[in-house]
């Protein structure tokens, strides 16, 4: 056993292996359910405790426990918590206490596995506000982990359904049952879209339009409110400040003819593991990539008069949407005519934030024979560290075992990993020790490392990507995502060398000292900037017989 392996054992010892504190919290409800209970201790009552849980510095304390067909669960000193790892580490005092049951459904998948998962209910996969989840009233309780006390909590309330968003003149909502996904999951499954129609759509019934496929997290309506039809007012919820001004400016430009007339389509594919699918086929999530390319996108284009040809489609997004945009362009290179990729999730797993999944032994500690230096996960733009890899992954373990937290590392694992023997995603990182499974990492590499896939397949893939790849990222990205972008740039620039071409002919923009969220020139609203670039590129590359007039009225 090496010194490094000994270091992993030291970490495992930090997490509770057996009950120490005699404190117990008994949580009950009125009928048998499957799911996962989250117990929250909050030191304030400014919001309900369930609304104060995050990976940030202001988070409150949580513990979790699985429920399998039960009407109650007991959380005690053996439970793993976040950010404090156990009851023993919670200071004695008075706390506002609340519990939530994230309800699971049973799925009989076509691969023969039966799994229990928290289905999205239109909220974007958030345990603390998901319709149908049970929760308790907030109670103020004196807690002393050293005392053999039993706290009883009853889940007497149910989170109500969410009203469906309404169509407007410009914004339309689409919901489509996917045969591909329904066959995979053994029950009806749906994908959807929010479609932004150009000014004059109804007045020009013979016009057909290019389509910009915006990729991002789930949002109930267009791009999380970036299309605002009324002037912002100071202090107005969702309308005041810089965001409201940008949304209203976009609305003005959209309706005035100052922007190219196109369709903008926002994909809605929240699922059992996360608020989006990453737009690829997955052993655990099902064929979401094919469902979008073969079912949803053709349906939208037919219904709203899209041109329906590859030259007239662009794809763009940031963060998760940046990864999706590049993934769609690389894996479906003929379907799209350009990807504008901003601050993408790791696109080269040599730079899984600060971890090298192919070389490192641990995702929690930097390689060293003698030291244990924790690996950061999040920082501010000026370099202040906010979170470490070990507590970020433990946060997700407390919210849900078997990759069911609905959070970031678990969705990467669900999308990229092979299926385990129990039907759930195989772990890439042991959440208790940080050990990296090298065999699973190799599976990730061959299927979802986008930089590697381009390198592996460039001779045949490269000719289809010339001029289509555009990247932007802050060089102080909050999650260190600029590292993978630089590795990708390093490869793509080699394509100009003799024998390695064709040259990719794209571009990279690194925002100086910019954190996560950098998409390019901040003075120009995101949609406005990308629309102009995409329109110019489409017109430049359109076939000789292409319709480049009907949509330019």
HELIX and SHEET records of a PDB file:
HELIX    1   1 UNK A    3  UNK A   14  1                                  12    
HELIX    2   2 UNK A   49  UNK A   52  5                                   4    
HELIX    3   3 UNK A   87  UNK A   89  5                                   3    
HELIX    4   4 UNK A  179  UNK A  185  1                                   7    
HELIX    5   5 UNK A  222  UNK A  225  5                                   4    
HELIX    6   6 UNK A  241  UNK A  256  1                                  16    
HELIX    7   7 UNK A  288  UNK A  290  1                                   3    
HELIX    8   8 UNK A  291  UNK A  296  3                                   6    
HELIX    9   9 UNK A  297  UNK A  303  1                                   7    
HELIX   10  10 UNK A  310  UNK A  312  5                                   3    
HELIX   11  11 UNK A  320  UNK A  331  1                                  12    
HELIX   12  12 UNK A  349  UNK A  351  5                                   3    
HELIX   13  13 UNK A  389  UNK A  399  1                                  11    
HELIX   14  14 UNK A  408  UNK A  416  1                                   9    
HELIX   15  15 UNK A  438  UNK A  448  1                                  11    
HELIX   16  16 UNK A  450  UNK A  461  1                                  12    
HELIX   17  17 UNK A  462  UNK A  464  5                                   3    
HELIX   18  18 UNK A  482  UNK A  494  1                                  13    
HELIX   19  19 UNK A  526  UNK A  541  1                                  16    
SHEET    1   A 6 UNK A  81  UNK A  82  0                                        
SHEET    2   A 6 UNK A  61  UNK A  76 -1                                        
SHEET    3   A 6 UNK A  24  UNK A  42 -1                                        
SHEET    4   A 6 UNK A  93  UNK A 103 -1                                        
SHEET    5   A 6 UNK A 134  UNK A 136 -1                                        
SHEET    6   A 6 UNK A 150  UNK A 158 -1                                        
SHEET    1   B 5 UNK A  81  UNK A  82  0                                        
SHEET    2   B 5 UNK A  61  UNK A  76 -1                                        
SHEET    3   B 5 UNK A  24  UNK A  42 -1                                        
SHEET    4   B 5 UNK A  93  UNK A 103 -1                                        
SHEET    5   B 5 UNK A 139  UNK A 143 -1                                        
SHEET    1   C 2 UNK A 105  UNK A 108  0                                        
SHEET    2   C 2 UNK A 114  UNK A 117 -1                                        
SHEET    1   D 8 UNK A 171  UNK A 177  0                                        
SHEET    2   D 8 UNK A 190  UNK A 196 -1                                        
SHEET    3   D 8 UNK A 263  UNK A 268 -1                                        
SHEET    4   D 8 UNK A 211  UNK A 215  1                                        
SHEET    5   D 8 UNK A 313  UNK A 318  1                                        
SHEET    6   D 8 UNK A 339  UNK A 342  1                                        
SHEET    7   D 8 UNK A 469  UNK A 474  1                                        
SHEET    8   D 8 UNK A 507  UNK A 511  1                                        
SHEET    1   E 2 UNK A 281  UNK A 282  0                                        
SHEET    2   E 2 UNK A 286  UNK A 287 -1                                        
SHEET    1   F 2 UNK A 376  UNK A 379  0                                        
SHEET    2   F 2 UNK A 385  UNK A 388 -1                                        
END                                                                             
